[in-house]
Amino acid sequence: MHGKLLPLAGLYLVQGLPYGLQSGLLPILLRARGFSLTRVGLTKGLYAPWLLKLAWAPLVDRRGSPRAWLTLSTATLGLVCGLLAAFPPPQAGQVGLPITLAGLLLLLNLGAAVQDVALDTLAVQLLKPRELGPGNTVQVVAYKLGAALAGGGLLVLFPTLSWPLFFLLLAATYWLAAALAWAAPALGQMPWPQAAEHTPHTSHLLHDLLAVPGTLWTSGFVLSYKLGEQGAGSLFPLFLLDHGASASDLGLWSGLGAVTCSIAGSSLGGALLARHWQPLSLLKSVLKLRLGGLAFQTALLFHLNTPGASLDPGTVLRGAALLSLCLQQFLGGLVTTGTFTVMMHCSQLAPRTLQATHYSLLATLELLGKLLPGTLAGVLADGLGPHLCYALFLALSALPLLELGLAPNTLA
């Protein structure tokens, strides 16, 4: 089993790099160069290829092997990073991202989305039923570590790295991962798909997917459960930056430290579910705690505008801000584990020939629910002001608690 899990861990770690780059590092770099919150938030639109995974998932499934698609997409990511190294970084005073830079970042997300489909397909086909638990743990932890390295660790090193050296380092990492994907003995055990193994898509596919018990409720829940958390989480580090926190400190707070707490929360969620906690009951308890944590974060934001408030080292406010970031990430990890368990349970109620497509549908909706608040948070903050914007996110965080009361019995 270790022969399978070790290469999967390395590949999932690399898969997390683009997310960390654009969710953690890029917003802080752009804000430090004077970009408005609206412009920073709109860069989340570059995640659009992740919402279209259902469009090319059948192609990855039917043409060639998952390992070939994985190797090709990972090597392409290295090429894109090499091109990014050849262009200058965003400069202070620019209205937005240069078109060439935005286009390359869009290609980076396209390659990462194809890589995600190929790697998930490979893991599903490679792991035996008794290996799914360790395999999923490796997936979550390695992905979050990759995001933390790109979004936090590299941000700490960024003052000592030039823009070209930074992306050349990423390019070398991707090319090494591509070699791993092609050469790892355990990944060479994959059979090439046969045409007879695939069920053709029909005009009734969407109807069949929505007819699965619990699908409509689960779709609504995964769309909404992260709205408040993601909106607030994308803005809070930027507000701290505006109030004097350094970019390197935020790299540690919202990057490495926060992801460590998120991994701890996800691990605790898995342990509680293994002890026969019901996912919906766990979600109800943790969502209440998350709502309280966001209320605490909102109070901190109001206090930052009072005379004498400071984030200097050694101050209580600085410690409270750090605690708030870590607490929300810890609770967010717990919520994510419970939600993905509900998603998988709902997909298992579908006919076997629909289960993969059904889960992809739910996963795409879950991603959309996380991207929308991150993309629009800056627009809302610039238009409504930080205090009213945070109050809106606090209200949105209460919505999933109301939805849990309407959960169908089939998911209990």
Steps between C-alpha positions, in 0.01 A plus 500: 500500500785741576616460142169656392456760772845658475475601131138608552611719791765670286258559214220633722751733668595642160131526409447740792765748380283700252224545758742625765670727248178675400307489827782591739804648330359693203232703690752624756757587233239692298363681805852595608546657155190716541232296323144566621310230687270472198792433265652251742169316540433483126822303447306205649322490164814331369376186680229463233654186338438312826125548447517332159650169609185316395561618143831316456471226763349258241794575267751418773300187578473372140817610317824346622585412857465720811876474551568641152262791559655560842854505362408728211303750711770516769776560243283771341470673838879510514509659154248767603703582811809531281314753283384691809864534602570680171246778563529782757284494814204739551620853570368763739257737328365248250123490466491120488698192407673522159310297242795269431549428870127440552493268198789293633338473844180386327701233316654400834152437637394313186798266529441454873132417442587235240765367740236481774265289287782266393643460851162437662416243231833328552455489878146358475610225263829425677395482865329190637197543729707449816746764378244775442522635855878549502483614137248776572698613804813529283301692240365764740817548702738508201278742305475740793874480561562590136264795527674611820845480341394715205272737691699542821846349491599652168353836605741505793788431259372736230700806619821301443383342170465684172179451298680289231677282757172442682323362192805308379495323837135410444574386143775264621260361763235424236747330267625279782138411581434418133796262505361343819157455342648320200769294673345392832458117484172501695339743255598277208250238611210693348315327213412698190126558475289306254223669304244249627567607857350844453135593519408761237353828609132544424261794490348368822826507697422811706150370576646167614755676722241723668269201552749344743357532855640799689671658197305826493555564872867403485553724197354797684701428812837466329434822310435697817697344786822694426353834386559689825822323595669546161390861462627599843812285472608659172469854640622474859874464417472797262339712771783402735747608230322835472536546878874449505563125501795402279463277193752250638309475830176443313671229297561313825159582653268436207728252326700247698336555840145511369543194277652306790185575698284405203678165469454444874129577466460265204683224690282548807189490281612169353572360847156604630323348200700181550359489854150479350405867515225572248621756240190722528522508881870586482431776249229652716732525801802630309304753294380662824860531617604641162227763520629605843856514367398727214314726744824527701690586180243766415543657844877510443447682174291767671759536777781557249341834410505631857772749603813330631425159349824341383624173354854555629689192629406413856158669495183321604330601176772332295457178697122520465532543121728195482261299716207604280672392179602164645160434662309563177733274303473223761121513500497531121697174476244326720211633292663395173555142621137467609369654177706277271377198694141608436581552130648153468205342684259676264695379193494144631119515475533543122514204258856371463523628141421854621703520820817655355308763301272567796794566733667722237182706481493551877873578510460763227213665686705492822787677322263757351368575848857572616605706196201736492558667839876518445449667162233747614633572850723786384217658299269480803766639735575795271131567442350437844800561724676233708258508794178454303671246277605293801150519644372354172748213518399436861137466388597267216684278750170444682325377182646143504369451855149572375548263206602213729151509646364413155736209431317193358486181701687313225820684604461449874 
